[in-house]
Amino acid sequence: MHNRSRHSSLPDVAADAPALARPLDWVGMDAMALPIRLPGEHGQALHVPAQVDVAVDLGDAAARGIHMSRLYLQLQESLANEALSAPALRKLLESCIASQQGLSSRARLRLRYDHLLLRPALASGNSGWKNYPVALEAELRDGHLQLSLAFSVEYSSTCPASAALSRQVNAQRFATDFAGVRPLSNDAVRDWLASERGLAATPHAQRSRAELRVELKPAFDELPLKALVDAVEAALGTPVQTAVKREDEQAFAELNAANLMFCEDAARRVAAALAADPRVSAWQVRVAHFESLHPHDAVASVSGRNA
């Protein structure tokens, strides 16, 4: 009873009329630190920290401001207790609008967090965790929910031009070392290839990154981060690894040889994967190869809209 009477006696200047009457497009809070709940492996929920932005419109020109504390408490309760999904985000945004008691008709939410996915090794049977930075945006306007996911994937890129030049040098050394050797036995060639003499030059390769932003179709309830990551990594062919034994490193070397690519090739591969995904309505891709040959990066970007 004491708390209620104390609350009623506190001044509320936010209820005063504004000096200038005007509706506002968006009002809210940025960079709130809140825990969120993610769907994890085998149905187990993951709780991770996130940076959260929330905003609603202020449609009433005569109102001085919105009820920010209501938004904060609503987010704190919902994000910690309900796993992220399209229906859960719709429900949360509807609650944000309702909390303003007629002041607002639309709401938006931005979440930035790191999503850990367990990734299998290439050959050893081991596995390890890989981190994927994610930015999720949700907006509810006129009853329509718009969702977008932004994330990045790291991979290895081996230069096709450098590979061709290296093969030429290797062939020249082979011709020099075996000039006049007749007959040429399989054992001699195999031993030479396995020796240090058999590698006269290597192509340059580097860690690379694909940054993606996808708009999701409203017909799907789940947020398909893992499925999208799987599709993009499969398209590139050389995602960076976690747990690595010698057999995994050898398999990785084979994948790099089988997937030589310029940044243009990588951008087209990712674009093809997203263009074929039925959950995606539009997409943007930017790839960057952090060149080991140059002190600058090689970059390419592409965007598209699916039917």
C-alpha positions as CSV (number, residue, x, y, z in Angstrom):
1,M,0.0,0.0,0.0
2,H,2.9,2.3,0.9
3,N,4.6,1.7,-2.5
4,R,1.3,2.4,-4.4
5,S,0.7,5.7,-2.6
6,R,4.3,6.7,-3.0
7,H,4.1,6.0,-6.8
8,S,0.9,8.1,-7.1
9,S,2.6,11.0,-5.4
10,L,5.7,11.1,-7.7
11,P,5.7,13.8,-10.4
12,D,5.2,12.6,-14.0
13,V,6.4,15.3,-16.4
14,A,6.2,12.9,-19.3
15,A,2.4,13.3,-19.1
16,D,2.7,17.1,-19.7
17,A,1.9,18.4,-23.2
18,P,4.9,18.9,-25.5
19,A,6.2,22.3,-26.3
20,L,5.9,21.4,-30.0
21,A,3.1,19.1,-31.1
22,R,4.3,16.6,-33.7
23,P,4.1,12.9,-34.2
24,L,7.5,11.0,-34.3
25,D,8.5,8.2,-36.6
26,W,10.4,6.2,-33.9
27,V,11.1,6.5,-30.2
28,G,12.8,3.9,-28.1
29,M,16.1,2.6,-26.6
30,D,19.3,1.4,-28.2
31,A,22.0,-1.0,-26.9
32,M,20.2,-2.5,-24.0
33,A,22.1,-5.5,-22.5
34,L,19.6,-8.4,-22.2
35,P,19.7,-12.2,-22.2
36,I,17.9,-13.9,-25.0
37,R,16.8,-17.5,-25.5
38,L,17.8,-19.3,-28.7
39,P,16.8,-22.8,-29.9
40,G,19.8,-25.0,-29.4
41,E,21.0,-28.4,-30.5
42,H,18.7,-31.3,-29.8
43,G,15.9,-29.0,-28.5
44,Q,18.0,-27.6,-25.7
45,A,17.6,-23.8,-25.3
46,L,20.6,-21.5,-25.3
47,H,20.7,-18.4,-23.2
48,V,23.1,-15.8,-24.6
49,P,23.7,-12.1,-24.0
50,A,22.5,-9.7,-26.6
51,Q,22.5,-6.0,-27.5
52,V,18.9,-5.0,-28.1
53,D,17.3,-1.9,-29.8
54,V,13.6,-1.3,-29.5
55,A,11.4,1.5,-30.9
56,V,7.8,2.3,-31.4
57,D,6.2,5.2,-33.3
58,L,4.7,8.1,-31.4
59,G,1.6,8.8,-33.4
60,D,-0.2,11.0,-30.9
61,A,1.1,14.5,-31.6
62,A,-0.2,15.8,-28.3
63,A,1.7,13.2,-26.3
64,R,5.1,14.2,-25.0
65,G,6.7,10.8,-24.9
66,I,6.3,7.0,-24.9
67,H,6.3,4.6,-21.9
68,M,9.9,3.4,-22.1
69,S,10.0,1.5,-18.9
70,R,7.1,-0.7,-20.1
71,L,9.1,-1.6,-23.2
72,Y,12.1,-2.5,-21.2
73,L,10.2,-4.7,-18.8
74,Q,8.3,-6.4,-21.6
75,L,11.5,-7.2,-23.5
76,Q,13.3,-8.4,-20.4
77,E,10.4,-10.9,-19.6
78,S,9.8,-12.1,-23.1
79,L,13.3,-12.5,-24.5
80,A,14.6,-14.5,-21.5
81,N,11.7,-16.9,-21.4
82,E,10.6,-17.6,-25.0
83,A,12.9,-18.9,-27.7
84,L,13.3,-16.7,-30.8
85,S,10.9,-17.5,-33.6
86,A,8.7,-15.6,-36.0
87,P,5.5,-16.1,-33.9
88,A,7.4,-15.2,-30.7
89,L,8.7,-12.0,-32.2
90,R,5.2,-11.1,-33.6
91,K,3.8,-11.6,-30.1
92,L,6.5,-9.5,-28.5
93,L,6.1,-6.6,-30.9
94,E,2.3,-6.7,-30.5
95,S,2.9,-6.5,-26.7
96,C,5.2,-3.5,-27.2
97,I,2.5,-1.7,-29.2
98,A,-0.2,-2.5,-26.6
99,S,2.0,-1.3,-23.8
100,Q,1.8,2.2,-25.1
101,Q,-2.0,2.4,-24.7
102,G,-2.9,3.9,-28.0
103,L,0.2,6.0,-28.5
104,S,1.8,3.7,-31.1
105,S,0.7,1.5,-34.0
106,R,4.0,-0.1,-35.1
107,A,7.1,-1.4,-33.4
108,R,10.6,-2.7,-34.3
109,L,13.3,-4.7,-32.7
110,R,17.0,-5.3,-33.4
111,L,19.0,-8.0,-31.7
112,R,22.8,-8.4,-32.0
113,Y,24.3,-11.5,-30.5
114,D,26.7,-14.4,-31.1
115,H,25.3,-17.8,-32.1
116,L,27.5,-20.8,-31.4
117,L,27.0,-23.8,-33.7
118,L,28.6,-27.2,-33.2
119,R,30.4,-28.1,-36.4
120,P,31.8,-31.5,-37.3
121,A,35.4,-32.0,-38.3
122,L,36.1,-33.1,-41.9
123,A,37.6,-36.5,-41.3
124,S,38.4,-37.3,-37.6
125,G,34.9,-37.6,-36.2
126,N,35.6,-34.7,-33.8
127,S,33.5,-31.6,-33.5
128,G,33.9,-28.0,-32.2
129,W,32.0,-24.8,-31.7
130,K,32.1,-22.0,-34.1
131,N,30.8,-18.5,-33.5
132,Y,28.5,-16.6,-35.9
133,P,27.8,-13.0,-35.3
134,V,24.1,-12.3,-35.9
135,A,21.9,-9.3,-36.3
136,L,18.2,-9.9,-36.3
137,E,15.6,-7.2,-37.2
138,A,11.9,-7.5,-36.8
139,E,9.3,-4.9,-37.5
140,L,5.5,-5.0,-37.1
141,R,3.6,-2.5,-39.2
142,D,-0.1,-2.6,-40.2
143,G,-0.2,-6.2,-38.9
144,H,2.6,-7.3,-41.2
145,L,5.7,-8.8,-39.7
146,Q,9.0,-8.2,-41.6
147,L,12.0,-10.2,-40.5
148,S,15.7,-10.0,-41.6
149,L,18.8,-11.9,-40.6
150,A,22.4,-10.6,-41.0
151,F,25.3,-12.9,-40.3
152,S,28.8,-13.7,-41.6
153,V,30.6,-16.9,-42.6
154,E,34.4,-17.3,-42.7
155,Y,36.1,-19.5,-45.2
156,S,39.4,-20.1,-47.0
157,S,40.0,-18.9,-50.5
158,T,42.9,-20.1,-52.7
159,C,43.7,-17.9,-55.7
160,P,43.1,-19.7,-59.1
161,A,45.7,-17.5,-60.8
162,S,48.3,-18.3,-58.2
163,A,47.4,-22.0,-58.4
164,A,48.0,-22.0,-62.1
165,L,51.3,-20.2,-61.7
166,S,52.4,-22.7,-59.0
167,R,51.4,-25.7,-61.2
168,Q,53.6,-24.3,-64.0
169,V,56.6,-24.0,-61.6
170,N,56.0,-27.5,-60.3
171,A,55.8,-28.9,-63.8
172,Q,59.1,-27.1,-64.8
173,R,60.9,-28.5,-61.8
174,F,59.6,-32.0,-62.6
175,A,60.8,-31.7,-66.2
176,T,64.2,-30.5,-65.0
177,D,64.6,-33.3,-62.3
178,F,63.5,-36.1,-64.7
179,A,65.2,-34.9,-67.9
180,G,66.7,-37.9,-69.5
181,V,65.4,-40.3,-66.9
182,R,64.2,-43.4,-68.8
183,P,62.3,-45.5,-68.1
184,L,60.2,-43.3,-65.7
185,S,58.8,-45.5,-63.0
186,N,55.6,-44.8,-61.0
187,D,57.6,-45.3,-57.7
188,A,60.2,-42.7,-58.7
189,V,57.5,-40.2,-59.6
190,R,55.5,-40.9,-56.4
191,D,58.6,-40.5,-54.2
192,W,59.5,-37.3,-56.0
193,L,56.0,-35.8,-55.5
194,A,56.1,-36.8,-51.8
195,S,59.5,-35.1,-51.3
196,E,60.2,-31.4,-50.7
197,R,61.5,-31.2,-54.3
198,G,57.9,-32.1,-55.5
199,L,56.6,-28.7,-54.2
200,A,58.4,-25.9,-56.0
201,A,55.6,-23.3,-55.4
202,T,52.4,-23.0,-53.5
203,P,49.4,-20.8,-54.3
204,H,48.5,-18.0,-51.9
205,A,45.4,-18.5,-49.8
206,Q,43.8,-16.5,-47.1
207,R,41.0,-16.4,-44.6
208,S,37.9,-14.8,-46.1
209,R,34.5,-13.6,-45.0
210,A,31.1,-13.5,-46.5
211,E,28.7,-11.0,-45.0
212,L,25.0,-11.7,-45.7
213,R,21.7,-10.1,-45.0
214,V,18.5,-11.9,-45.9
215,E,14.8,-10.9,-45.7
216,L,12.7,-13.9,-44.7
217,K,9.3,-14.9,-46.1
218,P,6.4,-14.7,-43.6
219,A,5.3,-18.3,-44.3
220,F,8.0,-19.8,-42.1
221,D,7.9,-19.8,-38.3
222,E,11.5,-20.9,-37.5
223,L,14.5,-18.5,-37.9
224,P,16.6,-20.6,-40.3
225,L,20.1,-19.4,-39.2
226,K,21.7,-22.9,-39.0
227,A,20.1,-23.9,-42.3
228,L,21.3,-20.8,-44.1
229,V,24.8,-21.2,-42.6
230,D,24.9,-24.8,-43.8
231,A,23.8,-23.8,-47.3
232,V,26.4,-21.0,-47.6
233,E,29.3,-23.0,-46.2
234,A,28.4,-25.9,-48.6
235,A,28.3,-23.5,-51.5
236,L,31.7,-22.1,-50.7
237,G,33.2,-25.5,-49.9
238,T,36.0,-24.3,-47.6
239,P,34.5,-23.1,-44.3
240,V,37.1,-22.5,-41.6
241,Q,37.4,-25.4,-39.1
242,T,37.3,-25.9,-35.4
243,A,38.7,-29.2,-34.0
244,V,41.5,-30.2,-36.4
245,K,43.6,-33.3,-36.5
246,R,46.1,-34.2,-39.3
247,E,43.5,-36.0,-41.3
248,D,41.2,-33.0,-41.0
249,E,43.9,-30.7,-42.2
250,Q,44.6,-32.9,-45.2
251,A,40.9,-33.0,-46.1
252,F,40.9,-29.2,-45.8
253,A,43.8,-28.9,-48.2
254,E,42.0,-31.1,-50.7
255,L,38.8,-29.0,-50.4
256,N,40.9,-25.8,-51.1
257,A,42.4,-27.4,-54.2
258,A,38.9,-28.4,-55.4
259,N,37.4,-25.0,-54.7
260,L,39.9,-22.4,-56.1
261,M,38.1,-19.1,-56.2
262,F,38.4,-15.4,-56.8
263,C,36.2,-13.1,-54.7
264,E,33.9,-12.9,-57.7
265,D,33.5,-16.7,-57.7
266,A,32.7,-16.7,-54.0
267,A,30.1,-14.0,-54.4
268,R,28.3,-15.9,-57.2
269,R,28.4,-19.2,-55.2
270,V,26.7,-17.6,-52.2
271,A,24.2,-15.8,-54.4
272,A,23.2,-19.0,-56.0
273,A,22.6,-20.7,-52.6
274,L,20.4,-17.8,-51.4
275,A,18.5,-17.5,-54.7
276,A,17.5,-21.2,-54.4
277,D,16.3,-20.9,-50.8
278,P,12.5,-20.9,-50.4
279,R,12.6,-19.1,-47.1
280,V,14.4,-16.1,-48.5
281,S,12.6,-13.2,-50.2
282,A,15.6,-10.9,-50.8
283,W,19.3,-11.0,-50.0
284,Q,22.5,-9.0,-50.0
285,V,26.0,-10.5,-50.1
286,R,29.4,-9.0,-49.6
287,V,32.6,-11.1,-49.7
288,A,36.1,-10.0,-48.7
289,H,39.3,-11.9,-49.3
290,F,42.0,-10.7,-46.9
291,E,44.8,-11.1,-49.4
292,S,48.1,-12.7,-48.3
293,L,49.6,-11.4,-51.5
294,H,48.5,-7.8,-51.1
295,P,48.2,-5.3,-48.2
296,H,44.6,-4.7,-49.2
297,D,41.4,-6.8,-49.6
298,A,39.7,-8.1,-52.6
299,V,35.9,-7.6,-52.3
300,A,32.7,-8.3,-54.3
301,S,29.0,-7.7,-53.6
302,V,25.7,-8.9,-55.1
303,S,22.0,-8.7,-54.2
304,G,18.8,-10.1,-55.5
305,R,15.1,-10.8,-54.8
306,N,13.5,-14.2,-55.0
307,A,10.1,-14.9,-56.6
